[in-house]
Amino acid sequence: MQGDLTDGDWVQELVTGIKPDVIYQLASASQGGQASQFVLPTFENDLRSTVNVLLAAKTCGCNRVILAASLEEPVHDGRPVTIASPYAAAKASCTYYGLMFHQLYGVPVTLLRPFMTYGPGQKVHKLIPYSILSLLKGEPPQISSGLRLVDWVYVQDVITAFVSAAVRPEAVGTVIDLGSGCLVPVREVVNEIHRLIPRSPASLPGALPDRMMETVRCADTESAMRILDWKATTALTDGLSQTIEWYRKRLLQASKASGAQQD
């Protein structure tokens, strides 16, 4: 069944009809841009959709609701709170709503906060697929300074954590970081992709401006290990290699399909 999670009546009808044991709310605009044009899409596709799912879950009484939080959410560490994008504001609001529904209404919510997730199937405008596809086509990827430090985590590791969170009673009511616990600069990741694709051109750092106030922090890995018995196990080079092969095969398939149509 397909529908629109911003339509509260449709979500309620769907959940009431299915009566799911576990609900994963993964819907998101996934747009980290800072322009005002992203305010309404992130409000609708991140916050409104999450609230609709939580309201439906409260009615149907499922055993677990797992929400995808974000590393872009502000951290309250005594310094002035910085919210660097409409997406960050929407995801922070989702976290607060999730905790409220658990604490006030007893909805069994778990919030998982994947850090910079990458791997096969990611949207092509994201940094890693964009860089891979550019280099496979012999085009130098245009990036910012690439100095931002990021905690990268492979998608298969993240999936394992999401599965574990559905069956761990102690995960209810918690917010858990999912990451490697290590920071690697963006430029270093793009350079590693370049190394893994022989005869590809070097990137063009500085071709794009840096975003203001970007979040720099690594995951707190202790809670994931303690609550989920989970840690990221895929080395960055291994994850990048697998991702490159996935996109290489898709490009080859697209090329063959295009050739067949021309014939």
C-alpha positions in Angstrom: 0.0 0.0 0.0 1.3 3.5 -0.9 0.2 6.8 0.6 1.3 10.1 2.1 2.6 10.1 5.6 1.7 13.8 5.9 -1.9 12.7 5.6 -2.8 11.9 9.2 -6.1 10.2 8.3 -4.3 7.9 5.9 -1.7 7.0 8.4 -4.3 6.2 11.0 -6.2 4.0 8.6 -3.1 2.2 7.5 -1.8 1.4 11.1 -5.3 0.5 12.3 -5.7 -1.9 9.4 -2.3 -3.6 9.7 -1.9 -3.5 13.5 1.9 -3.7 13.2 4.1 -5.1 16.0 6.9 -2.7 15.1 6.9 0.6 13.3 10.0 2.1 11.6 9.5 5.8 10.8 12.2 6.4 8.2 10.4 9.0 6.0 12.5 12.2 5.6 13.2 14.9 3.1 16.9 14.3 3.8 17.8 17.8 2.6 20.6 19.4 4.7 20.6 22.7 2.7 20.4 25.9 4.6 18.1 27.9 2.2 14.6 28.8 3.4 13.2 26.7 0.5 13.9 23.7 2.7 11.7 24.8 5.6 8.4 23.5 4.5 9.6 20.3 2.9 11.4 19.3 6.1 8.5 20.4 8.3 6.1 18.3 6.2 8.2 15.2 5.4 10.1 15.0 8.7 8.1 16.5 11.5 4.5 16.2 10.4 5.0 12.7 9.1 6.6 11.6 12.4 3.8 13.2 14.5 1.2 11.4 12.4 3.0 8.1 12.9 3.3 8.6 16.6 -0.5 9.5 16.9 -1.4 6.3 15.0 1.0 4.2 17.1 -0.6 5.6 20.3 -4.0 4.4 19.0 -3.0 0.9 17.8 -0.8 0.0 20.8 2.2 -1.5 18.9 5.2 -2.9 20.8 7.8 -0.5 19.4 8.2 2.7 17.4 11.7 3.3 16.1 12.4 6.8 14.9 15.5 7.9 12.9 17.1 10.8 14.6 20.0 12.8 13.1 23.6 13.8 14.0 22.6 17.3 12.8 20.4 17.8 15.8 21.8 20.3 18.3 23.6 19.0 21.4 23.0 20.6 24.7 26.5 20.7 26.2 26.5 24.1 27.8 27.4 26.1 24.7 24.9 28.2 22.8 22.6 25.9 20.8 23.3 26.0 17.1 20.7 24.8 14.6 22.4 24.8 11.2 19.5 23.9 8.9 15.8 23.5 8.6 16.4 19.8 8.5 18.3 19.9 11.8 15.4 21.9 13.4 12.8 19.4 12.1 14.8 16.3 13.3 15.3 17.9 16.7 11.6 18.5 17.0 11.0 14.9 16.0 13.2 13.7 18.8 11.3 15.8 21.4 7.9 14.6 20.1 9.1 11.0 20.3 10.3 11.4 23.8 7.1 13.2 24.8 4.9 10.4 23.3 6.9 7.9 25.3 6.9 9.8 28.6 3.4 11.2 28.5 1.4 8.6 26.6 3.4 5.5 27.1 4.2 4.9 23.5 7.3 2.5 23.4 9.6 4.8 21.3 13.3 4.2 20.6 15.3 6.9 18.8 18.3 5.8 16.8 20.7 8.5 15.6 22.7 7.3 12.6 25.8 9.4 11.9 26.9 10.0 8.3 25.5 6.8 6.8 26.7 5.8 3.3 26.4 2.8 1.0 24.5 1.3 -1.9 21.3 2.9 -2.9 21.9 6.3 -1.4 20.5 9.4 -3.1 22.9 10.4 -5.9 23.2 14.1 -4.8 24.8 12.9 -1.5 28.6 13.3 -1.3 29.8 9.7 -1.6 27.5 8.6 -4.5 28.1 11.9 -6.2 31.8 11.5 -5.9 31.8 7.8 -7.0 29.6 8.4 -10.0 31.7 11.4 -11.1 34.9 9.5 -10.9 33.5 6.5 -12.6 32.5 8.8 -15.5 36.0 10.3 -15.5 34.8 13.6 -14.1 36.5 15.4 -11.1 33.9 15.8 -8.3 33.5 19.4 -7.2 33.5 19.6 -3.4 33.8 22.2 -0.7 37.1 22.6 1.3 36.5 19.1 2.5 37.8 19.9 5.9 34.7 19.0 7.8 35.3 16.1 10.2 32.6 13.4 10.0 31.8 10.1 11.7 31.0 7.7 8.7 29.0 4.5 9.2 28.2 1.9 6.6 24.5 1.3 5.9 24.6 -2.5 6.6 25.9 -1.8 10.1 23.1 0.7 10.6 20.5 -1.8 9.5 21.8 -4.3 12.0 21.3 -1.7 14.8 17.8 -0.9 13.7 16.9 -4.6 13.8 18.4 -5.1 17.2 16.5 -2.0 18.6 13.2 -3.6 17.8 13.7 -6.5 20.2 15.6 -4.9 23.1 13.3 -3.9 25.9 16.0 -1.7 27.4 16.0 0.4 24.2 12.6 1.9 24.9 12.7 5.6 25.8 16.3 6.0 24.8 18.2 8.0 22.2 21.2 6.0 20.8 24.0 7.2 18.6 25.0 4.9 15.7 28.5 5.6 14.4 32.1 4.5 14.4 33.3 6.9 17.1 36.0 8.2 14.7 36.2 11.4 12.7 37.5 11.4 9.1 37.6 14.6 7.0 35.4 14.8 3.9 38.4 15.4 1.7 40.1 12.3 2.9 37.1 10.2 2.1 36.9 11.6 -1.5 40.6 11.0 -1.9 40.1 7.4 -0.8 37.4 6.9 -3.4 39.8 8.4 -6.0 42.4 5.9 -4.9 39.9 3.0 -5.2 39.0 3.9 -8.7 42.1 3.5 -10.9 42.9 6.2 -13.4 40.1 8.5 -12.1 40.7 12.3 -11.9 41.4 14.0 -8.6 38.6 16.0 -6.9 38.4 19.8 -7.0 38.3 20.9 -3.4 37.2 24.5 -2.8 35.0 24.4 -5.9 31.9 24.8 -3.7 31.5 27.0 -0.6 31.5 25.5 2.9 28.2 25.5 4.7 28.1 27.6 7.8 27.9 26.1 11.3 28.1 22.5 10.2 28.0 19.9 13.0 31.2 18.3 13.9 31.1 15.5 16.5 31.5 11.7 16.7 29.1 9.2 18.0 28.9 8.1 21.6 29.4 4.4 21.0 29.0 3.3 24.6 25.2 3.4 24.7 24.9 1.4 21.5 27.2 -1.3 22.8 25.5 -1.4 26.2 21.9 -1.3 25.1 22.0 -2.9 21.6 25.2 -5.0 21.9 26.1 -3.2 18.7 29.1 -1.5 17.2 30.1 -0.5 13.6 32.2 -3.3 12.1 32.7 -2.2 8.5 36.0 -0.4 7.9 35.7 2.8 5.9 37.8 1.4 3.0 35.8 -1.8 2.8 32.5 0.1 2.9 33.6 2.4 0.1 34.8 -0.5 -2.0 31.5 -2.2 -1.7 29.6 1.0 -2.5 31.8 1.7 -5.6 31.1 -1.8 -6.9 27.4 -1.3 -6.5 27.4 1.9 -8.5 29.8 0.5 -11.1 27.4 -2.3 -11.8 24.4 0.1 -12.0 26.3 2.2 -14.5 27.2 -0.8 -16.6 23.6 -2.0 -16.6 22.4 1.4 -17.6 25.0 1.5 -20.4 23.9 -1.9 -21.7 20.2 -0.9 -21.6 21.0 2.2 -23.5 22.9 0.3 -26.1 20.1 -2.2 -26.5 17.6 0.5 -27.1 19.8 2.1 -29.7 20.1 -1.2 -31.5 
